[in-house]
Amino acid sequence: MRASRLVLLAAALALGAPALAQKPAAPPPPPPPQADTGDIDLAYGAYQRGQYITAFQEATKRAQANDPAAMTLLGELYAQGLGVARDDAKALDWYKLAAAKGDRNAMFAQAMFNLQGRGVAKNPDEAARLLSEAAKLGHPAAQYDLGLLYLQGQQFPQDFKRAADLFTSAAKEGNPEAQYALATMYKEGRGVPKDIDRAMLLMGQASLAGNVDAMVEYAIAEFNGTGVKKDEAGAAQLFQKAANRGSPIAQNRLARILMAGRGMPANPTEAIKWHIISKAGGDSDPELDLFASKQSADVRDAAQKEADKWMSTAAPRS
């Protein structure tokens, strides 16, 4: 299960020892090459259209011509089992070849394999080395994960300023996780001077980019008017968006808004529905329990039915 970035970063800033960066089971495809590399464009085009066998064939041609971008794409196809049988050992071999030729995407992918123990025994030190190399070449996700390692203080001596510098580099490239992390550091004054306005600017950027934890924190700030203009209606809409993305905190806040009628019209059925869902996600609220107990049986039954329907069809938190 993916850990909440809010929890990870809160732990990091309070205790200086967060968990390692959580990576999705299926990492995003490597971006197209930055320069004209001939037939590799054909391979990436096929990849993006879901024509994986064609992508494999075209990438193989370029890899035989020592094209590192093609090697990285072959590694990705083997890693995900797209157009070929999944084979972590072959994926890692291609990533190594591409990384040796300076491909930052391959370095990052190889680092993830070392962290996860795919095709090789888990090796956090080697992963950290590879992240460092990819980060030097401007890979935003590598910069973010390397920042977490400096925040953690295991593979490297703990260094909040270095972590903030890495998050800043990744945030400038539009990485929402880094934007959220850096916003948290500005909010707490760790590694950077405390600056609520700057924190909320970054939090807003991460929220717009779809970071759920940033949505929640920005909505809280917006509801209270902390660091941003007070806007209860805007906050309610953002809580609803994050609630539908699976955040128990947002679900609880939305239930309270619907109970009180602040930011959107009061709706007891919807309030109880979101309270039930947030409780299932581990966020209890005695005040909402009491509110629910005072509603009619019809309202409670309707809320339970809607909550059950939502929970039966909801995708895992994204």
C-alpha positions as CSV (number, residue, x, y, z in Angstrom):
1,M,0.0,0.0,0.0
2,R,1.3,3.4,-0.9
3,A,2.3,5.4,2.2
4,S,0.9,8.9,2.6
5,R,3.4,11.5,1.7
6,L,1.9,13.6,4.5
7,V,2.9,11.0,7.0
8,L,6.3,10.4,5.5
9,L,7.3,14.0,5.4
10,A,5.8,14.7,8.8
11,A,7.9,11.9,10.2
12,A,10.9,13.1,8.4
13,L,10.7,16.6,9.7
14,A,9.8,15.6,13.2
15,L,12.2,12.7,13.6
16,G,14.6,12.9,10.7
17,A,14.0,9.3,9.7
18,P,11.3,8.9,7.0
19,A,10.7,5.7,5.1
20,L,12.3,5.3,1.6
21,A,10.4,6.8,-1.3
22,Q,7.5,4.6,-2.3
23,K,7.5,3.8,-6.0
24,P,4.6,2.7,-8.1
25,A,4.6,-1.0,-9.2
26,A,4.5,0.2,-12.8
27,P,6.8,3.2,-13.3
28,P,6.0,5.6,-16.1
29,P,7.6,5.1,-19.4
30,P,10.9,6.9,-20.1
31,P,10.4,10.2,-21.9
32,P,11.2,10.5,-25.6
33,P,14.9,11.3,-26.4
34,Q,15.8,14.9,-26.3
35,A,17.7,14.9,-29.5
36,D,17.0,13.4,-33.0
37,T,18.0,9.7,-32.7
38,G,16.4,8.5,-35.9
39,D,14.5,5.3,-35.7
40,I,14.2,5.5,-31.9
41,D,11.3,8.0,-32.5
42,L,9.5,5.2,-34.3
43,A,10.0,2.9,-31.3
44,Y,8.7,5.4,-28.9
45,G,5.8,6.3,-31.1
46,A,4.8,2.6,-31.2
47,Y,5.3,2.3,-27.5
48,Q,3.0,5.3,-26.8
49,R,0.3,3.8,-29.1
50,G,0.5,0.5,-27.3
51,Q,2.2,-1.3,-30.2
52,Y,4.7,-3.0,-28.0
53,I,6.0,-5.6,-30.4
54,T,6.7,-3.0,-33.0
55,A,8.4,-0.9,-30.3
56,F,10.5,-3.8,-29.3
57,Q,11.6,-4.5,-32.9
58,E,12.4,-0.8,-33.7
59,A,14.2,-0.4,-30.4
60,T,16.3,-3.5,-31.0
61,K,17.5,-2.1,-34.3
62,R,18.7,1.1,-32.6
63,A,20.2,-0.7,-29.6
64,Q,22.3,-2.7,-32.0
65,A,23.6,0.7,-33.1
66,N,24.5,1.5,-29.5
67,D,21.7,4.0,-28.9
68,P,21.2,4.3,-25.1
69,A,17.6,5.6,-25.4
70,A,16.7,2.5,-27.3
71,M,18.4,0.3,-24.7
72,T,16.4,2.0,-22.0
73,L,13.2,1.4,-23.8
74,L,14.1,-2.3,-24.2
75,G,14.7,-2.4,-20.5
76,E,11.3,-0.9,-19.9
77,L,9.6,-3.4,-22.2
78,Y,11.2,-6.3,-20.4
79,A,10.5,-4.8,-17.0
80,Q,6.8,-4.4,-17.7
81,G,6.3,-7.5,-19.9
82,L,5.1,-5.4,-22.8
83,G,5.5,-7.1,-26.2
84,V,7.8,-9.6,-24.6
85,A,7.7,-11.9,-21.5
86,R,8.6,-10.0,-18.4
87,D,12.2,-10.6,-17.5
88,D,13.8,-8.6,-14.8
89,A,17.3,-9.9,-15.5
90,K,17.1,-8.8,-19.2
91,A,15.6,-5.5,-18.2
92,L,18.4,-4.9,-15.8
93,D,21.0,-5.8,-18.4
94,W,19.6,-3.2,-20.8
95,Y,19.4,-0.6,-18.1
96,K,23.0,-1.2,-17.2
97,L,24.2,-0.9,-20.8
98,A,22.2,2.4,-21.2
99,A,23.4,3.8,-17.9
100,A,27.0,3.1,-18.8
101,K,26.4,5.3,-21.8
102,G,25.1,8.1,-19.7
103,D,21.3,7.6,-20.0
104,R,19.7,9.2,-16.9
105,N,16.4,7.3,-17.3
106,A,18.3,4.0,-17.2
107,M,20.2,5.1,-14.1
108,F,17.0,5.9,-12.4
109,A,15.3,2.6,-13.5
110,Q,18.4,0.7,-12.3
111,A,18.3,2.4,-9.0
112,M,14.6,1.4,-8.5
113,F,15.6,-2.2,-9.3
114,N,18.2,-2.1,-6.6
115,L,15.8,-0.6,-4.1
116,Q,13.1,-3.2,-4.9
117,G,15.4,-6.2,-5.4
118,R,14.3,-6.8,-8.9
119,G,16.8,-8.8,-10.9
120,V,19.3,-8.3,-8.2
121,A,19.6,-8.5,-4.4
122,K,18.4,-5.3,-2.7
123,N,21.2,-2.8,-2.5
124,P,20.2,0.6,-1.1
125,D,23.8,1.8,-1.3
126,E,24.0,1.1,-5.0
127,A,20.6,2.6,-5.5
128,A,21.7,5.8,-3.8
129,R,24.8,6.0,-6.0
130,L,22.7,5.6,-9.1
131,L,20.2,8.2,-7.9
132,S,23.1,10.6,-7.4
133,E,24.3,10.1,-10.9
134,A,20.9,10.5,-12.4
135,A,20.2,13.5,-10.3
136,K,23.4,15.2,-11.5
137,L,22.1,14.8,-15.0
138,G,18.8,16.5,-14.1
139,H,16.4,13.6,-13.6
140,P,13.6,15.1,-11.5
141,A,12.4,11.9,-9.9
142,A,16.0,10.9,-9.0
143,Q,16.5,14.4,-7.4
144,Y,13.3,13.9,-5.4
145,D,14.2,10.4,-4.2
146,L,17.8,11.5,-3.4
147,G,16.4,14.3,-1.4
148,L,14.4,11.8,0.6
149,L,17.6,9.9,1.3
150,Y,19.3,13.0,2.6
151,L,16.2,13.7,4.7
152,Q,16.4,10.2,6.1
153,G,20.1,10.3,6.8
154,Q,21.0,6.6,6.1
155,Q,22.8,6.2,2.8
156,F,24.1,9.8,3.3
157,P,24.6,12.0,6.4
158,Q,21.3,13.7,7.2
159,D,21.3,17.1,5.5
160,F,18.1,19.1,5.4
161,K,19.6,21.8,3.3
162,R,20.9,19.4,0.7
163,A,17.4,17.7,0.6
164,A,15.8,21.1,0.1
165,D,18.2,21.9,-2.7
166,L,17.4,18.6,-4.5
167,F,13.6,19.1,-4.0
168,T,14.0,22.7,-5.4
169,S,15.6,21.3,-8.5
170,A,13.0,18.7,-9.0
171,A,10.2,21.1,-8.2
172,K,11.4,23.6,-10.9
173,E,10.9,20.7,-13.4
174,G,7.3,20.3,-12.3
175,N,7.7,17.2,-10.1
176,P,4.6,17.4,-7.8
177,E,6.1,15.2,-5.1
178,A,9.1,17.5,-4.8
179,Q,6.8,20.5,-4.8
180,Y,4.9,19.1,-1.9
181,A,8.1,18.0,0.0
182,L,9.6,21.5,-0.5
183,A,6.4,23.2,0.6
184,T,6.4,21.1,3.8
185,M,10.0,22.2,4.5
186,Y,9.2,25.9,4.0
187,K,6.1,25.4,6.3
188,E,8.3,23.9,9.0
189,G,11.4,25.9,8.4
190,R,13.7,22.9,7.9
191,G,16.6,23.3,5.5
192,V,15.1,26.6,4.3
193,P,13.8,29.7,6.1
194,K,10.3,29.3,7.3
195,D,8.0,31.0,4.7
196,I,4.3,30.2,4.8
197,D,3.6,32.2,1.6
198,R,6.2,30.2,-0.3
199,A,5.0,27.0,1.2
200,M,1.4,27.7,0.1
201,L,2.6,28.7,-3.4
202,L,4.4,25.3,-3.8
203,M,1.5,23.5,-2.1
204,G,-0.9,25.0,-4.7
205,Q,1.4,23.9,-7.6
206,A,1.6,20.4,-6.2
207,S,-2.2,20.3,-5.7
208,L,-2.9,21.5,-9.3
209,A,-0.6,18.7,-10.5
210,G,-2.6,16.1,-8.7
211,N,-0.7,15.4,-5.4
212,V,-3.4,14.3,-3.1
213,D,-1.7,15.2,0.2
214,A,-1.0,18.7,-1.3
215,M,-4.7,19.0,-2.2
216,V,-5.6,18.3,1.4
217,E,-3.1,20.7,3.0
218,Y,-3.9,23.4,0.5
219,A,-7.7,23.0,1.1
220,I,-7.1,23.2,4.9
221,A,-5.1,26.4,4.4
222,E,-7.8,27.8,2.0
223,F,-10.6,27.0,4.4
224,N,-8.8,28.7,7.2
225,G,-7.2,31.5,5.2
226,T,-3.7,30.5,6.3
227,G,-1.1,31.7,3.8
228,V,-3.8,32.0,1.1
229,K,-7.0,33.9,0.6
230,K,-9.8,32.4,2.6
231,D,-12.2,30.5,0.3
232,E,-14.5,28.0,2.0
233,A,-16.3,27.1,-1.2
234,G,-13.0,26.5,-3.1
235,A,-11.7,24.5,-0.2
236,A,-14.8,22.3,-0.2
237,Q,-14.4,21.5,-3.8
238,L,-10.7,20.6,-3.3
239,F,-11.6,18.4,-0.3
240,Q,-14.2,16.6,-2.5
241,K,-11.6,16.0,-5.2
242,A,-9.1,14.6,-2.7
243,A,-11.9,12.6,-1.0
244,N,-12.8,10.9,-4.3
245,R,-9.0,10.1,-4.8
246,G,-9.2,8.2,-1.5
247,S,-7.8,10.5,1.2
248,P,-9.4,9.7,4.6
249,I,-8.4,13.1,5.9
250,A,-10.2,14.8,3.0
251,Q,-13.2,12.5,3.4
252,N,-13.5,13.5,7.0
253,R,-13.2,17.2,6.3
254,L,-15.8,16.9,3.5
255,A,-18.1,15.1,5.9
256,R,-17.7,18.0,8.4
257,I,-18.4,20.6,5.7
258,L,-21.5,18.8,4.7
259,M,-22.6,18.5,8.3
260,A,-22.1,22.2,9.0
261,G,-23.0,23.6,5.6
262,R,-19.9,25.7,5.2
263,G,-18.5,25.9,1.7
264,M,-21.3,23.9,0.3
265,P,-25.0,23.2,1.3
266,A,-25.5,21.0,4.3
267,N,-26.4,17.4,3.4
268,P,-26.8,15.0,6.3
269,T,-26.9,11.9,4.0
270,E,-23.7,12.9,2.2
271,A,-22.0,13.9,5.4
272,I,-22.7,10.5,7.0
273,K,-21.7,8.7,3.8
274,W,-18.3,10.4,3.8
275,H,-17.9,9.8,7.5
276,I,-18.5,6.1,7.0
277,I,-15.9,6.0,4.2
278,S,-13.3,8.0,6.2
279,K,-13.8,5.7,9.2
280,A,-13.2,2.7,7.0
281,G,-10.0,4.4,6.0
282,G,-8.9,4.8,9.6
283,D,-10.1,8.4,10.4
284,S,-12.6,8.3,13.2
285,D,-14.5,11.3,14.4
286,P,-16.7,11.2,17.6
287,E,-18.5,14.4,16.7
288,L,-19.7,12.9,13.4
289,D,-20.6,9.7,15.2
290,L,-22.9,11.8,17.4
291,F,-24.3,13.7,14.4
292,A,-25.1,10.5,12.6
293,S,-26.8,9.0,15.7
294,K,-29.2,11.9,15.7
295,Q,-30.4,11.5,12.1
296,S,-33.4,9.4,11.1
297,A,-33.0,5.8,10.2
298,D,-33.9,6.6,6.6
299,V,-31.0,9.1,6.4
300,R,-28.5,6.7,8.0
301,D,-29.6,3.8,5.8
302,A,-29.3,5.9,2.6
303,A,-25.9,7.1,3.7
304,Q,-24.7,3.5,4.4
305,K,-26.0,2.4,1.0
306,E,-24.2,5.2,-0.8
307,A,-21.0,4.6,1.2
308,D,-21.0,0.9,0.4
309,K,-21.5,1.6,-3.3
310,W,-18.6,4.1,-3.3
311,M,-16.3,1.7,-1.4
312,S,-17.2,-1.2,-3.7
313,T,-16.2,0.7,-6.8
314,A,-13.5,3.0,-5.7
315,A,-10.0,2.6,-7.1
316,P,-7.1,2.3,-4.7
317,R,-5.8,5.7,-3.6
318,S,-4.0,7.5,-6.4
